[in-house]
Amino acid sequence: MNDAERYNAEVKRIMPHMAEDLMVDPSIDNANHIDEIVFRRSEFLGGMACVILELVKKAA
């Protein structure tokens, strides 16, 4: 699994009601790009993405 696949799986697990807003293209393989993409949608979502990326990183 690449970064985006792990991130999307964690989004679905802990934030299923926000999955549409937080998920990214599963082909992305760079955590910084994931954060940038979601942050462009909104600062609030970008903050959430940053936390989710940390959870994914700690779980790896």
Buried (B, 14 or more C-beta within 10 A) or exposed (E): EEBBBBBBBBBEEBBEEEEEBBBBEBEBEEBEBBBBBBBEEEEEBBEBBBEBBEBBEEEE
